[in-house]
Amino acid sequence: MNRAGRAPVLLAVVCALLFAGLATAVGLRHGAPLPGDTAAHAWGLAHRPPEAVALARGFTATGTGPWPYVLVVIAGCLAGRTVRERLRIAVVLLVVLVAGQLVRTGTMELLARARPAPADWATHASGFAFPSGHATTSALTAGLLCWATTRRARVDLARTTCILAVCWAVAVGLTRVYLGVHWASDVIGGWLLAVAWLSLWWWGWARWLPVEPTGRDEPGAPGTGTALDAPTAPLSRGASGRRPPAEARGLSPSSDGQPTRPRPRTLRGRTHPRTLPIRPRPGEPPPTAPRPTHNIRSTPTTDAQSPTEDHAPQDPGRRGRSRPA
């Protein structure tokens, strides 16, 4: 397993161990507040202006109900390229979210931790406290949305979306403590459970459910190769049927004027020419070139090898005679 494959496994193990330790502490104390829970609860009770309470209620309402599932479906549509791939990814993300909810519900029923006193609540709540359902659901949704955005969107857009998604999940968890319906340890436990579950799913997706590389964005797709990896296409003849010159056909003229082909060089087990062919742009006719001027090689002659004329024989006695017809 390479370094990229070990990272999600290590993160899942660390978060799972922390969550197990926190759940064990809650179970050993029979649901009593842990150190820091009472202080955070008291601070929320002392700072509750009407405007802040209304804003907190608006944020906490987005962490449950249909909103997380709608965001997960949107994330699946962003991660896929084709309709089939989008549908498959959306179904997988929904399964991950629902499975995480089942794990969270089972843990809540197992520990059965009581919530703070109902007199301190500033919103409606039901069920047990540990781990927080709103914190777990919003963290799972934010993680899936970040994963989907980083697959397809630009770097700056993906970074902005991830920051907003993480801030939203953190705000939903903090509002549960501020409104007095959860202890601070409940929210921390929900975050740890969500990160552990997402890391485990991330590792499983990369190992068993890879997405087929289709489109121009994947390495090796058409349009993304380098110039050396592009196949060489011969230039077609022009309308006159003449071949283009050596320079246009990727040949370099030698010193005597005859075109010579370049020596190929080996790169990563492939043979590539040193010179690149001239490839026409899409929609344009193939380039044509004028007929090359052929250089006539002339062999230097000496006096001993000078050619003789047929009408002038070397016999000096026959000079001046005309050649018989």
N, C-alpha and C positions, 0 to 999 in steps of 0.2 A: 504494500500500500504506500503510495507516494505521499508527499507532504500535503498536497491539496486534499487527499482523501482522509488523512489523519485529523485534519483540523475540525471538521464537524463532529467526528467521533469523540475527540477530546473535549470539545465544548459540551456535547451531550452528556458525557460522563461527569464532568465537573458540575454542571447545573443539576443533574439528577442526584448527585451526592448531596449537594447543598439543599435541595428540596427535601430529600429523605431526612436529613438532619433536622431541618425546620419542622417537618411533620412529626418527627419523633419527639421533639421538644414540646410541641403542642399536645401530643397524645399523653406524654408523661405529666404534664401540668393540668390535664383534664379540661383543656380549653381556656384556661386562665390566661389573662394578658401576659405577654412576654415583655422583657425589658424594652422600653421605648414605646410600647403600644399606648400606655396610659398618657404619656406626655403628648404624643401626636393627636390623640383624641381630645385632650383638654385644649390644645391650641386651636383645633377646628371649632370647638364650641365657643371659644372666646372671640373669634374673628368670623362673624357671620352677618355682614351687611346684606340687605335684601338684594342688591344688584349682584353681588358675588354668589349668593345662593341660587339666583335664577340662572346665572351663567353656568354654574356647576351642574345644575339639573339638566341644562341643555347638552352639555358635554357627556354626562353619564348616560343619557338616553341613547346616544349613538353606539354605545358599547354592547347593546343587546338588541333583540328583536331581529328584523329582516336586514338591517344595515350591514352587519358583517358578512352575511351571505351574498348580498348584492355586490359588495366590494370584492369578494373572492371570485365571483363570476366575471367581473370586469378584469380582474387580474389574469384570469385564464384567457380572456380574449386578447389581452395585451401580449401574453407570452407566446401565443401561437401565430403561425403564418397562414396556414390554410384553414378552411372551415373544419375539417376533420381534426386537425391538430388542436385547434382552439377548443373544440368540444371535449376532446380527451383531457386536455390540461385542466379545463374548468371542472370536469368531473373529479379528477384526481385531487384538486385543491379543496373541493367541497368534502371529499372523503377525509382528507387530512383534518379539516376543521371540525367535522362531526366526530371523528375519532378522538381528537383532543378534548372535545366537550364531554365525551363519555368517560375518559380517564379522569377528568376533573370532577364529574358528578360522582363517580365511584369513590374518589378520595374524600369528598365532602361527606358522603353517607358513612364512610368508614370512621372518620374522626369525629363527626357530629359536634363540631365546635359551635358554641353559642355566639350570637352577635352581641354588640354592645346593647345597652339598655334602650328599649324602644322610645323612651322619652327623649333621647338625644338624636333621634333620626330626623333628618330634614327632607327625606324622600321615601318612597315606598321600597321595601325589600322583603324577600321571602327566602326560606331555606336556611341551610347552615352557612357558616362564615368562611371556613378554610377549605381550599383556597378561594379567592374572590373570583366569581364567575365573570364579572365585567372586565376585570384586569386580564384574566386568562384569554377571554374571547378577543378582546381588542389587540392584545399582543400577538396572538396567532394570526389575526387578520392583517396586522401591519407587517409581520414577517413575510407572509405569502405575497402581499402587494409589493414589498421591496424586491423579493426574488423575481417576480414577473416583470417588474419595470427594468431591472438591470439586464434582462435578457434581450430586450428589443429596443428600448428607448435610447436616446443620446445620453452621453455621459453626464452633461449638466442637468438634463431633465430627470434622469434617474436619481442623481444625487439629491435634487430638490424634493422629489417625491419620497425618497427614503427618509429624509429629515422630517418632512411633514407627517409621514405615517408614524414614525417613532414618537414624535411630540404628541400626536393625537393619542396613541396608546398610553403614554405616560400620564397625560392629562386625565384620561378616563380612570386610570387607577388611583390617582391622587384625589379625584372628586369623591371616590367611595369613602376614603378616610375623612375628607372634609365634611361630607354630609352626615357622618356619624353612623354609617351602616356597616362598616368593616373596621377591623383593627389593621394597623400598618403591616403586621406580619402576614395577614391574609393577602394583601396586595403583593407583597414581595414573593410569597409562595406562588401566586398566580403567574407572576413574571418568570420565575425560575422554571415552572412547569412548562410554560409556553416555549421558552428558549430551548429547553431540553427536547421537547417534542419536535420542534422545527429542525433542530440540528440532526436528530435521528432520521427524520423524513428526508432532509437534504442529502444525507449520506446514502440512503436507500434509493433515492431518485437517480443520483449520479452513478450508482452501481448497477441497478437493474432496469431502470426505465429511462434510458437516454432518448432524446428527441432526434428524429432523423434529420440529418443536415440537408435541408432544402432551401432554395433561394440563393440570392446573391450575397447574403451577409455571412455565410459560412465560409471557412477557409477551403480553398480548392474549388469553389463554385465558379461558374462562368462569369467572367468579368472581373474577378479578383486576383487572378494570377499575375505573376511578374512578366516582364518582357522576355526573359530567358525561357520561361515555362510555356510561352505561347507557341502553338504549332506554326510551323512555317508554311505559308500558302504561296504557291507560285503565282506570279503575275500572269494574267491572261494576255493573249496577243491583242493588239489593237485592231481597228477596223481594216487597216491595210494588210493585216496578216503578217507583219514584220515583228520580229522579236525586239524587246527593249534592249538598251545597251547594257553592258556588263555592270555598270554602277547601279542601275535600277534593279537588276536581278540579284543583287547581293554579292557580286563578284568584284574583285579588285584587279585592275589591269596590272600586268607585269611590266618589267622594264622594256621588253620587246613589243609591247602593245597587245599581247594575247591575254585574254581574261583567264584568271586562275581562281580556283575556289579556295576560301580560307580554311585553315587547319582547324578542325573541331577540337573543342576542349571538353573535358569531363567534369561535370558538376553534380554531386550527389548521385552518382551512378547513371547520369543521363548525359547524352552527347548533345551539346548546343553549339550552334555556330557563333563565331565572334561577332559577325555583323548581322543585323536584324533586317528582315525584308520590309519592303514598303507595303503596308497594308492599307487598302482604301477604307475610307469612313463608310459607315452604313448609309445606304441610299445614294452613294456617289458611284459613277462608272469607274472601272479600273483605270489606273493611270497608264498612259501611253507615252512613249518616248520616241524621238526621231531615230531614223536609221543610223546606226553607228558608222563612223568612218573607219574603214578597214585600212590599217597601215600595211603597205606593201614592203615586205622585207627585201632589201637589195643586198646582194652579196658582192662585196668588193672584188674587183677583178684586177689582175696584174697583167703585165705585158705578155707573160708566158701563157696566160690563160685567156687572152682576149679572143672574143668570138670572131669567126671568119664569115665573110659575106658569100652568099651563094653566087652572086652575079660577078664577083671579082675574084677569080682564082689566084692562088699564090704564084703561079707560073709567070715570070716576068715576060716570057716570050709571047704570051697570048694576050698581053695587055692591049687594049684598044680594040680587040675583036668583040664583036657583038655576040651575044649568046644565041645560038640557033633556036628558032621558035619551035 
